[in-house]
């Protein structure tokens, strides 16, 4: 029976959600000032599933408190964050970045460094753990690199979850606290490796994006579950 390797975008989905939910829950609760709004990020959406890719199985998992790498490590093939001030457009670009990687020319530290440049610099709202948790541990990344594993992504759409839109409709002024928007993005990821191996799977991700007036947007956090 062939082993399955988690994709970059789904690795860590089974960890304890406490740390990953904490910052997002606080941000959205403060943003919307509604007692039940935590459902926006913890929601009842389906968990993100890993694709069926043939490669060695993981033997360990990355630290849930991993610090951001030094900028000097470079960013390899990770694209720079776009200068976009519209939340949905930025979320779609961020999701495509998170679903794409190339172990042939990008080290794990470079991947993390590139991802970190997309984050908001406002530490009150930045949950780096939820984002860095998408990257496999060093041993697994090395095994992926041995197989020349790489992935590209195509985003099909992005939208505000219904609970988020309803909360904003109930209290439009609440957004001015942190200017953080909750957005769900859908798309498809194509993974390939040596000797013609590969596969594709539909993807979905819910992101918290900060877009203050007259500033470019930035990534704040990822929700552990998809919210439609």
TAVENBEL-V924206 format. One record per pair of residues at least 24 apart in sequence whose ideal C-beta (glycine too) atoms are under 10 Angstrom apart, sorted by the first residue. I is the first residue (numbers start at 1). J is the second residue. D is the distance in Angstrom with one decimal. If there is no record, write none. Layout:
I:J:D ; I:J:D
//
This chain:
2:52:8.4 ; 2:53:9.4 ; 2:54:5.0 ; 2:55:8.9 ; 2:57:9.6 ; 3:53:9.4 ; 3:54:7.3 ; 3:55:6.9 ; 3:56:6.1 ; 3:57:4.0 ; 3:58:9.1 ; 4:50:6.8 ; 4:51:8.1 ; 4:52:5.6 ; 4:53:6.4 ; 4:54:7.4 ; 4:55:7.8 ; 4:56:9.9 ; 4:57:6.9 ; 4:58:9.7 ; 5:50:7.8 ; 5:51:8.7 ; 5:52:9.1 ; 5:53:5.0 ; 5:54:7.5 ; 5:55:3.8 ; 5:56:6.8 ; 5:57:6.8 ; 5:58:7.2 ; 5:136:8.4 ; 5:140:7.5 ; 5:143:7.8 ; 5:144:6.9 ; 5:147:8.4 ; 5:149:7.5 ; 5:191:8.8 ; 5:193:8.9 ; 6:49:9.5 ; 6:50:4.2 ; 6:51:8.2 ; 6:53:8.3 ; 6:55:9.5 ; 6:57:9.1 ; 6:58:6.7 ; 6:61:9.8 ; 6:134:9.7 ; 6:136:6.9 ; 6:140:8.1 ; 6:144:9.8 ; 7:48:9.4 ; 7:49:9.5 ; 7:50:5.7 ; 7:51:5.2 ; 7:52:9.8 ; 7:53:6.7 ; 7:99:7.8 ; 7:101:8.7 ; 7:134:9.1 ; 7:136:9.2 ; 7:144:9.7 ; 7:149:9.1 ; 7:151:6.5 ; 7:189:6.3 ; 7:191:6.1 ; 7:199:9.2 ; 7:201:7.7 ; 7:203:8.5 ; 8:50:10.0 ; 8:98:7.4 ; 8:99:7.4 ; 8:100:8.2 ; 8:101:4.7 ; 8:103:9.1 ; 8:111:7.8 ; 8:115:9.9 ; 8:134:6.0 ; 8:135:6.4 ; 8:136:6.8 ; 8:141:8.9 ; 8:144:8.3 ; 8:149:8.8 ; 8:150:9.7 ; 8:151:6.5 ; 8:189:8.8 ; 8:191:8.9 ; 9:48:7.3 ; 9:50:8.7 ; 9:51:9.1 ; 9:95:8.3 ; 9:97:9.9 ; 9:98:5.4 ; 9:99:4.7 ; 9:100:8.7 ; 9:101:8.6 ; 9:134:5.8 ; 9:135:9.7 ; 9:151:8.0 ; 9:153:8.1 ; 9:187:9.8 ; 9:189:6.4 ; 9:191:9.9 ; 9:201:9.7 ; 9:203:6.3 ; 9:204:10.0 ; 9:205:7.0 ; 9:222:9.6 ; 10:47:9.0 ; 10:48:5.0 ; 10:49:6.6 ; 10:50:4.4 ; 10:51:7.6 ; 10:99:9.4 ; 10:134:7.7 ; 10:189:9.1 ; 10:201:9.1 ; 10:203:8.3 ; 10:205:9.4 ; 11:48:10.0 ; 11:50:7.6 ; 11:58:7.9 ; 11:61:7.9 ; 11:62:7.8 ; 11:133:7.3 ; 11:134:6.0 ; 11:135:6.8 ; 11:136:4.9 ; 11:137:8.5 ; 11:140:7.8 ; 11:141:9.7 ; 12:48:9.9 ; 12:61:6.8 ; 12:62:7.0 ; 12:64:8.1 ; 12:129:9.4 ; 12:130:8.9 ; 12:132:8.8 ; 12:133:3.8 ; 12:134:6.4 ; 12:135:8.2 ; 12:136:8.4 ; 12:137:9.5 ; 12:222:9.9 ; 12:224:9.1 ; 13:47:6.0 ; 13:48:5.2 ; 13:49:7.9 ; 13:50:7.5 ; 13:133:8.5 ; 13:134:8.9 ; 13:224:7.1 ; 13:225:8.8 ; 14:47:8.1 ; 14:48:10.0 ; 14:50:9.5 ; 14:61:9.1 ; 14:224:9.5 ; 15:61:7.3 ; 15:62:9.4 ; 15:64:6.4 ; 15:129:9.6 ; 15:133:6.7 ; 15:224:8.2 ; 16:64:7.7 ; 16:224:9.4 ; 17:41:10.0 ; 17:42:7.5 ; 17:130:9.4 ; 17:223:9.2 ; 17:224:4.5 ; 17:225:8.0 ; 18:64:9.5 ; 18:224:9.8 ; 19:64:5.7 ; 19:65:7.9 ; 19:127:8.3 ; 19:129:5.6 ; 19:130:8.0 ; 19:133:8.9 ; 19:224:9.8 ; 20:64:8.2 ; 20:127:6.9 ; 20:129:6.3 ; 20:130:4.5 ; 20:131:9.6 ; 20:133:6.9 ; 20:221:7.7 ; 20:222:7.4 ; 20:223:7.9 ; 20:224:5.0 ; 20:225:9.9 ; 21:127:9.1 ; 21:130:8.6 ; 21:221:9.3 ; 21:223:7.8 ; 21:224:6.3 ; 21:225:9.3 ; 22:127:7.7 ; 22:129:9.3 ; 22:130:9.5 ; 22:221:9.7 ; 23:123:9.9 ; 23:124:8.6 ; 23:125:7.1 ; 23:126:7.6 ; 23:127:3.8 ; 23:128:9.2 ; 23:129:8.1 ; 23:130:7.4 ; 23:208:8.6 ; 23:220:8.0 ; 23:221:5.8 ; 24:125:9.0 ; 24:127:6.1 ; 24:130:7.1 ; 24:180:8.8 ; 24:182:8.4 ; 24:206:9.2 ; 24:207:9.6 ; 24:208:5.5 ; 24:220:7.7 ; 24:221:4.6 ; 24:222:8.0 ; 24:223:5.9 ; 24:224:8.6 ; 25:127:10.0 ; 25:221:9.7 ; 25:223:9.4 ; 26:124:8.9 ; 26:125:8.7 ; 26:127:9.5 ; 26:178:9.8 ; 27:124:8.1 ; 27:125:5.2 ; 27:126:9.5 ; 27:127:8.2 ; 27:177:8.9 ; 27:178:5.9 ; 27:180:5.3 ; 27:182:9.2 ; 27:208:6.3 ; 27:210:8.7 ; 27:220:6.6 ; 27:221:7.2 ; 28:163:9.6 ; 28:164:8.0 ; 28:167:8.3 ; 28:174:9.8 ; 28:178:8.9 ; 28:180:7.0 ; 28:181:9.7 ; 28:182:6.3 ; 28:208:7.1 ; 28:220:9.8 ; 28:221:9.4 ; 28:223:9.2 ; 30:124:9.5 ; 30:125:9.2 ; 30:174:8.3 ; 30:177:5.5 ; 30:178:6.5 ; 30:180:8.9 ; 31:125:9.3 ; 31:164:9.3 ; 31:167:8.3 ; 31:168:9.0 ; 31:171:9.4 ; 31:174:5.7 ; 31:175:6.3 ; 31:176:8.9 ; 31:177:5.4 ; 31:178:5.3 ; 31:179:8.2 ; 31:180:5.4 ; 31:181:8.7 ; 31:182:8.7 ; 31:208:9.1 ; 32:163:9.3 ; 32:164:7.8 ; 32:166:9.5 ; 32:167:4.2 ; 32:168:7.2 ; 32:170:7.9 ; 32:171:6.5 ; 32:174:5.0 ; 32:175:8.0 ; 32:177:8.8 ; 32:180:9.6 ; 32:182:9.2 ; 33:167:8.6 ; 33:170:9.1 ; 33:171:5.9 ; 33:173:9.1 ; 33:174:4.9 ; 33:177:7.9 ; 34:163:9.4 ; 34:166:9.2 ; 34:167:5.3 ; 34:170:6.8 ; 34:171:7.0 ; 34:174:7.9 ; 36:163:8.4 ; 36:167:8.6 ; 37:163:7.1 ; 37:164:8.1 ; 37:166:9.3 ; 37:167:5.2 ; 37:170:9.5 ; 37:171:9.8 ; 37:174:9.2 ; 37:182:9.2 ; 38:163:9.7 ; 39:161:9.2 ; 39:163:5.6 ; 39:164:9.7 ; 39:167:9.5 ; 39:227:7.7 ; 40:160:9.4 ; 40:161:6.0 ; 40:162:9.3 ; 40:163:4.7 ; 40:164:5.0 ; 40:165:9.7 ; 40:166:9.4 ; 40:167:6.9 ; 40:182:5.1 ; 40:184:10.0 ; 40:206:8.4 ; 40:208:9.2 ; 40:223:8.0 ; 40:227:6.0 ; 41:130:9.9 ; 41:161:8.9 ; 41:163:9.2 ; 41:164:9.0 ; 41:182:6.3 ; 41:206:6.7 ; 41:207:9.7 ; 41:208:7.0 ; 41:221:8.0 ; 41:222:9.1 ; 41:223:4.1 ; 41:224:7.9 ; 41:225:7.9 ; 41:227:6.6 ; 42:206:9.9 ; 42:223:7.1 ; 42:224:7.3 ; 42:225:6.3 ; 42:227:7.9 ; 43:161:7.1 ; 43:162:9.9 ; 43:163:7.1 ; 43:164:9.9 ; 43:182:9.6 ; 43:184:9.2 ; 43:206:7.5 ; 43:223:7.3 ; 43:224:9.4 ; 43:225:5.5 ; 43:226:7.3 ; 43:227:3.5 ; 43:228:7.7 ; 44:163:9.9 ; 44:225:7.7 ; 44:226:9.7 ; 44:227:7.9 ; 44:228:8.9 ; 45:161:8.3 ; 45:184:7.8 ; 45:204:7.6 ; 45:206:7.2 ; 45:223:8.5 ; 45:224:9.9 ; 45:225:5.0 ; 45:226:3.8 ; 45:227:4.7 ; 45:228:5.5 ; 46:204:7.8 ; 46:225:7.5 ; 46:226:6.0 ; 46:227:10.0 ; 46:228:8.9 ; 47:224:8.0 ; 47:225:6.0 ; 47:226:7.6 ; 48:134:9.8 ; 48:203:7.5 ; 48:204:6.6 ; 48:205:6.8 ; 48:206:9.3 ; 48:222:9.6 ; 48:223:9.9 ; 48:224:8.5 ; 48:225:7.7 ; 48:226:6.2 ; 49:201:7.7 ; 49:202:9.3 ; 49:203:9.3 ; 49:204:9.6 ; 50:201:8.3 ; 51:151:9.0 ; 51:189:6.8 ; 51:190:9.5 ; 51:191:6.1 ; 51:198:9.9 ; 51:199:5.5 ; 51:200:7.5 ; 51:201:4.0 ; 51:202:9.4 ; 51:203:8.8 ; 52:191:9.6 ; 52:199:5.9 ; 52:201:7.8 ; 53:144:9.3 ; 53:147:9.1 ; 53:149:7.5 ; 53:151:9.1 ; 53:191:5.2 ; 53:192:9.0 ; 53:193:7.2 ; 53:197:7.4 ; 53:198:7.8 ; 53:199:5.4 ; 53:201:9.0 ; 54:147:8.7 ; 54:191:9.9 ; 54:193:7.5 ; 54:195:9.8 ; 54:197:5.6 ; 54:198:9.2 ; 54:199:8.2 ; 55:140:9.0 ; 55:143:6.6 ; 55:144:6.5 ; 55:146:8.7 ; 55:147:5.2 ; 55:149:6.5 ; 55:191:9.4 ; 55:193:6.4 ; 55:194:9.4 ; 55:197:8.0 ; 56:139:9.4 ; 56:140:7.9 ; 56:142:9.8 ; 56:143:4.7 ; 56:144:8.6 ; 56:146:8.2 ; 56:147:8.0 ; 57:140:8.7 ; 57:143:9.0 ; 58:136:6.5 ; 58:137:7.1 ; 58:139:7.6 ; 58:140:4.5 ; 58:141:9.9 ; 58:143:8.1 ; 58:144:9.7 ; 59:137:8.4 ; 59:139:5.9 ; 59:140:7.3 ; 59:143:8.8 ; 60:136:9.2 ; 60:137:5.0 ; 60:138:8.5 ; 60:139:5.7 ; 60:140:7.3 ; 61:133:9.0 ; 61:136:8.1 ; 61:137:5.7 ; 61:139:9.8 ; 61:140:8.4 ; 62:108:9.0 ; 62:112:9.5 ; 62:129:9.9 ; 62:132:7.3 ; 62:133:6.8 ; 62:134:9.4 ; 62:135:6.4 ; 62:136:6.7 ; 62:137:4.2 ; 62:138:7.9 ; 62:139:9.7 ; 62:140:8.5 ; 62:141:9.1 ; 63:129:9.0 ; 63:132:8.9 ; 63:133:9.3 ; 63:137:8.1 ; 64:129:5.9 ; 64:130:9.7 ; 64:132:8.9 ; 64:133:6.8 ; 65:128:9.4 ; 65:129:6.5 ; 65:132:9.3 ; 66:112:7.7 ; 66:128:8.2 ; 66:129:7.4 ; 66:132:5.2 ; 66:133:8.2 ; 66:135:8.4 ; 66:137:9.3 ; 67:112:9.3 ; 67:116:9.7 ; 67:128:8.0 ; 67:129:9.8 ; 67:132:8.6 ; 68:112:6.7 ; 68:113:7.3 ; 68:115:8.7 ; 68:116:4.4 ; 68:117:9.5 ; 68:119:7.9 ; 68:126:9.7 ; 68:128:5.9 ; 68:131:9.4 ; 68:132:7.3 ; 69:107:9.4 ; 69:108:8.6 ; 69:109:4.5 ; 69:110:7.9 ; 69:111:8.9 ; 69:112:4.8 ; 69:113:4.5 ; 69:114:9.4 ; 69:115:9.4 ; 69:116:7.0 ; 69:132:9.2 ; 70:109:8.1 ; 70:112:10.0 ; 70:113:7.3 ; 70:116:9.9 ; 71:113:6.1 ; 71:114:9.9 ; 71:116:8.1 ; 71:117:8.0 ; 72:109:9.6 ; 72:113:8.4 ; 73:107:7.3 ; 73:108:9.4 ; 73:109:4.3 ; 73:110:5.6 ; 73:111:9.5 ; 73:112:7.9 ; 73:113:4.8 ; 73:114:9.2 ; 74:106:8.7 ; 74:107:8.3 ; 74:109:8.3 ; 74:110:5.1 ; 74:113:6.4 ; 74:114:8.0 ; 75:106:7.8 ; 75:109:9.6 ; 75:110:5.5 ; 75:111:7.9 ; 75:112:9.0 ; 75:113:5.2 ; 75:114:3.1 ; 75:115:8.3 ; 75:116:8.7 ; 75:117:6.7 ; 76:101:8.8 ; 76:102:7.3 ; 76:103:9.3 ; 76:104:9.6 ; 76:105:6.0 ; 76:106:2.9 ; 76:107:6.5 ; 76:108:9.5 ; 76:109:8.9 ; 76:110:3.6 ; 76:111:6.4 ; 76:113:8.2 ; 76:114:6.3 ; 77:101:7.4 ; 77:102:4.5 ; 77:103:9.4 ; 77:104:8.5 ; 77:105:5.7 ; 77:106:4.7 ; 77:110:8.1 ; 77:111:8.5 ; 77:114:7.9 ; 77:150:8.4 ; 78:102:9.0 ; 78:106:6.7 ; 78:110:6.9 ; 78:111:6.0 ; 78:112:8.9 ; 78:113:7.6 ; 78:114:2.5 ; 78:115:6.3 ; 78:116:9.4 ; 78:117:7.9 ; 78:118:8.7 ; 79:114:7.5 ; 79:117:9.4 ; 79:118:9.1 ; 80:114:7.9 ; 80:117:6.5 ; 80:118:8.6 ; 81:114:9.3 ; 81:115:9.7 ; 81:117:5.7 ; 81:118:4.5 ; 81:119:8.8 ; 81:216:7.5 ; 81:217:8.3 ; 81:218:7.1 ; 81:219:7.9 ; 82:118:9.3 ; 82:216:7.8 ; 82:217:8.6 ; 83:215:9.9 ; 83:216:4.9 ; 83:217:8.9 ; 84:209:9.6 ; 84:211:8.4 ; 84:216:6.3 ; 84:217:5.5 ; 84:218:9.9 ; 85:211:6.0 ; 85:212:8.9 ; 85:213:8.4 ; 85:214:7.7 ; 85:215:6.9 ; 85:216:5.8 ; 85:217:6.1 ; 86:181:9.7 ; 86:209:9.7 ; 86:211:7.2 ; 86:217:7.3 ; 87:158:8.7 ; 87:160:8.1 ; 87:179:8.9 ; 87:180:8.9 ; 87:181:4.0 ; 87:182:9.0 ; 87:183:6.0 ; 87:207:9.3 ; 87:208:9.8 ; 87:209:5.0 ; 87:210:8.6 ; 87:211:4.8 ; 87:217:6.1 ; 88:157:8.9 ; 88:158:4.5 ; 88:159:6.9 ; 88:160:7.4 ; 88:181:7.9 ; 88:183:5.6 ; 88:184:9.7 ; 88:185:8.3 ; 88:209:8.4 ; 88:211:9.7 ; 88:217:9.6 ; 89:158:7.7 ; 89:183:9.7 ; 89:209:9.6 ; 89:211:9.7 ; 89:217:8.0 ; 90:118:8.9 ; 90:158:9.1 ; 90:181:8.9 ; 90:183:8.4 ; 90:207:8.8 ; 90:209:5.4 ; 90:210:9.2 ; 90:211:6.8 ; 90:216:7.9 ; 90:217:3.7 ; 90:218:7.8 ; 90:219:7.8 ; 91:155:9.2 ; 91:158:5.2 ; 91:159:9.3 ; 91:160:9.5 ; 91:181:7.7 ; 91:182:9.0 ; 91:183:3.9 ; 91:184:8.2 ; 91:185:5.5 ; 91:205:8.5 ; 91:206:8.9 ; 91:207:4.8 ; 91:208:8.9 ; 91:209:5.0 ; 91:211:9.5 ; 91:217:8.0 ; 91:219:8.2 ; 92:155:4.7 ; 92:156:9.1 ; 92:157:7.9 ; 92:158:4.3 ; 92:159:9.9 ; 92:183:8.1 ; 92:185:5.4 ; 92:186:9.4 ; 92:187:8.0 ; 92:207:9.3 ; 92:209:10.0 ; 93:118:8.6 ; 93:155:8.0 ; 93:158:9.3 ; 93:185:9.3 ; 93:209:9.9 ; 93:217:8.9 ; 93:219:9.7 ; 94:118:5.8 ; 94:119:9.8 ; 94:131:9.1 ; 94:155:9.7 ; 94:158:9.6 ; 94:183:9.1 ; 94:185:7.9 ; 94:205:8.6 ; 94:207:5.9 ; 94:209:7.1 ; 94:217:8.5 ; 94:218:9.0 ; 94:219:5.1 ; 94:222:9.1 ; 95:153:7.4 ; 95:155:5.9 ; 95:158:7.3 ; 95:183:8.7 ; 95:184:9.2 ; 95:185:3.9 ; 95:186:8.5 ; 95:187:6.4 ; 95:189:9.9 ; 95:203:7.6 ; 95:204:8.9 ; 95:205:5.1 ; 95:206:9.5 ; 95:207:6.6 ; 95:219:9.8 ; 95:222:9.4 ; 96:152:8.8 ; 96:153:4.8 ; 96:154:7.7 ; 96:155:5.0 ; 96:185:8.2 ; 96:187:6.9 ; 96:189:9.4 ; 96:203:9.7 ; 97:153:8.2 ; 97:219:8.9 ; 98:131:7.7 ; 98:134:5.8 ; 98:135:9.5 ; 98:153:8.1 ; 98:185:9.3 ; 98:189:9.6 ; 98:203:9.1 ; 98:205:6.9 ; 98:207:8.5 ; 98:219:8.9 ; 98:222:7.9 ; 99:134:9.2 ; 99:151:6.5 ; 99:152:8.1 ; 99:153:3.5 ; 99:154:8.8 ; 99:155:8.2 ; 99:185:9.1 ; 99:187:6.6 ; 99:188:8.6 ; 99:189:4.6 ; 99:190:9.2 ; 99:191:9.6 ; 99:201:9.9 ; 99:203:5.6 ; 99:205:7.8 ; 100:150:8.3 ; 100:151:5.7 ; 100:152:5.5 ; 100:153:4.9 ; 100:154:9.8 ; 100:189:7.9 ; 100:190:9.4 ; 101:134:9.4 ; 101:135:8.4 ; 101:136:9.8 ; 101:141:9.4 ; 101:144:8.6 ; 101:149:8.1 ; 101:150:6.5 ; 101:151:5.4 ; 101:152:9.1 ; 101:153:9.4 ; 101:189:9.9 ; 101:191:9.2 ; 102:145:9.6 ; 102:148:8.7 ; 102:149:8.4 ; 102:150:4.1 ; 102:151:7.7 ; 102:152:8.7 ; 102:192:9.9 ; 103:136:9.7 ; 103:141:6.7 ; 103:142:8.6 ; 103:143:9.2 ; 103:144:4.8 ; 103:145:3.9 ; 103:146:8.5 ; 103:147:7.8 ; 103:148:6.8 ; 103:149:5.2 ; 103:150:6.3 ; 103:151:9.3 ; 103:193:9.0 ; 104:144:9.8 ; 104:145:7.2 ; 104:147:9.7 ; 104:148:5.1 ; 104:149:8.2 ; 104:150:5.9 ; 104:193:9.8 ; 105:145:9.7 ; 105:148:9.9 ; 105:150:8.7 ; 106:141:9.5 ; 106:145:8.9 ; 106:150:8.8 ; 107:138:9.4 ; 107:141:7.9 ; 107:142:9.6 ; 107:145:8.2 ; 108:135:6.4 ; 108:136:7.6 ; 108:137:8.3 ; 108:138:5.7 ; 108:139:9.9 ; 108:140:9.1 ; 108:141:4.1 ; 108:142:8.0 ; 108:144:9.2 ; 108:145:8.5 ; 109:135:9.7 ; 109:138:8.9 ; 109:141:9.4 ; 111:135:5.7 ; 111:136:9.5 ; 111:141:7.8 ; 112:141:10.0 ; 115:219:8.4 ; 116:219:9.4 ; 117:218:9.3 ; 117:219:9.5 ; 118:209:9.7 ; 118:217:9.3 ; 118:218:6.7 ; 118:219:4.6 ; 119:210:9.3 ; 119:218:6.1 ; 119:219:5.3 ; 119:220:7.5 ; 119:221:9.0 ; 120:178:9.4 ; 120:179:9.9 ; 120:180:8.6 ; 120:208:9.2 ; 120:209:8.6 ; 120:210:4.6 ; 120:211:9.7 ; 120:212:9.2 ; 120:215:9.9 ; 120:217:8.7 ; 120:218:3.8 ; 120:219:6.7 ; 120:220:5.1 ; 120:221:9.0 ; 121:210:9.5 ; 121:218:7.2 ; 122:178:7.9 ; 122:179:9.8 ; 122:180:9.5 ; 122:210:6.8 ; 122:212:8.8 ; 122:218:8.1 ; 122:220:8.0 ; 124:178:7.9 ; 124:220:9.7 ; 125:177:10.0 ; 125:178:5.7 ; 125:179:9.3 ; 125:180:6.2 ; 125:208:7.8 ; 125:210:6.0 ; 125:218:9.2 ; 125:220:4.9 ; 125:221:7.7 ; 126:208:9.7 ; 126:210:8.5 ; 126:218:8.3 ; 126:219:8.2 ; 126:220:5.9 ; 126:221:7.3 ; 127:208:7.8 ; 127:219:9.4 ; 127:220:6.6 ; 127:221:3.7 ; 127:222:7.6 ; 127:223:9.8 ; 128:219:9.5 ; 128:220:9.8 ; 128:221:8.5 ; 129:221:8.7 ; 129:222:9.5 ; 130:207:9.4 ; 130:208:8.7 ; 130:219:9.6 ; 130:220:9.0 ; 130:221:4.8 ; 130:222:4.4 ; 130:223:7.7 ; 130:224:7.4 ; 131:207:9.2 ; 131:219:6.6 ; 131:220:9.1 ; 131:221:7.1 ; 131:222:5.7 ; 132:222:9.9 ; 133:222:7.9 ; 133:224:9.1 ; 134:205:9.3 ; 134:222:7.3 ; 144:191:9.8 ; 144:193:7.9 ; 146:193:9.3 ; 146:194:8.5 ; 147:192:9.6 ; 147:193:4.3 ; 147:194:5.2 ; 147:195:8.9 ; 147:197:7.6 ; 148:192:8.1 ; 148:193:5.7 ; 148:194:5.1 ; 148:195:9.4 ; 148:197:9.3 ; 149:191:6.7 ; 149:192:7.4 ; 149:193:4.5 ; 149:194:8.3 ; 149:197:8.6 ; 149:198:9.5 ; 150:190:9.3 ; 150:191:7.4 ; 150:192:6.0 ; 150:193:7.5 ; 150:198:9.6 ; 151:189:5.6 ; 151:190:6.4 ; 151:191:4.5 ; 151:192:7.4 ; 151:193:9.6 ; 151:198:9.4 ; 151:199:9.8 ; 151:200:9.6 ; 152:188:9.4 ; 152:189:7.5 ; 152:190:5.2 ; 152:191:8.4 ; 152:192:8.4 ; 152:200:9.7 ; 153:185:9.9 ; 153:187:5.7 ; 153:188:6.9 ; 153:189:4.9 ; 153:190:7.3 ; 153:191:9.8 ; 153:200:10.0 ; 153:203:7.0 ; 154:187:5.5 ; 154:188:5.1 ; 154:189:8.1 ; 154:190:7.7 ; 154:200:9.5 ; 154:203:9.3 ; 155:185:6.0 ; 155:186:7.4 ; 155:187:4.0 ; 155:188:8.4 ; 155:203:8.7 ; 155:205:9.8 ; 156:185:8.5 ; 156:186:5.2 ; 156:187:5.1 ; 156:188:7.0 ; 156:202:8.7 ; 156:203:9.3 ; 156:204:9.9 ; 157:184:9.0 ; 157:185:7.4 ; 157:186:5.4 ; 157:187:8.0 ; 158:183:5.5 ; 158:184:6.9 ; 158:185:4.3 ; 158:186:7.4 ; 158:187:8.8 ; 158:205:9.5 ; 158:207:8.8 ; 158:209:9.8 ; 159:183:6.9 ; 159:184:6.0 ; 159:185:8.2 ; 159:186:8.4 ; 159:228:8.4 ; 160:184:7.7 ; 160:227:9.8 ; 161:206:6.9 ; 161:223:9.4 ; 161:226:9.0 ; 161:227:4.4 ; 161:228:6.0 ; 162:227:8.6 ; 162:228:7.2 ; 163:227:6.8 ; 163:228:9.2 ; 164:206:9.5 ; 164:208:9.9 ; 164:227:7.9 ; 175:211:9.6 ; 176:212:9.4 ; 176:213:9.0 ; 178:208:9.4 ; 178:210:6.7 ; 178:212:8.5 ; 178:220:8.3 ; 179:209:9.2 ; 179:210:5.8 ; 179:211:5.6 ; 179:212:4.6 ; 179:213:7.2 ; 179:215:8.6 ; 179:217:9.1 ; 179:220:9.8 ; 180:208:5.4 ; 180:209:6.9 ; 180:210:5.0 ; 180:211:8.0 ; 180:212:9.4 ; 180:218:9.8 ; 180:220:5.5 ; 180:221:8.5 ; 181:207:8.7 ; 181:208:7.3 ; 181:209:5.2 ; 181:210:7.8 ; 181:211:6.3 ; 181:217:8.4 ; 181:220:9.1 ; 182:206:6.6 ; 182:207:7.5 ; 182:208:5.7 ; 182:209:8.0 ; 182:220:9.6 ; 182:221:9.5 ; 182:223:7.4 ; 182:227:7.2 ; 183:207:5.5 ; 183:208:8.0 ; 183:209:5.9 ; 183:223:9.9 ; 183:227:9.6 ; 184:223:8.6 ; 184:226:6.2 ; 184:227:5.9 ; 184:228:6.1 ; 185:226:9.3 ; 186:226:8.8 ; 186:228:9.3 ; 204:228:8.2
//
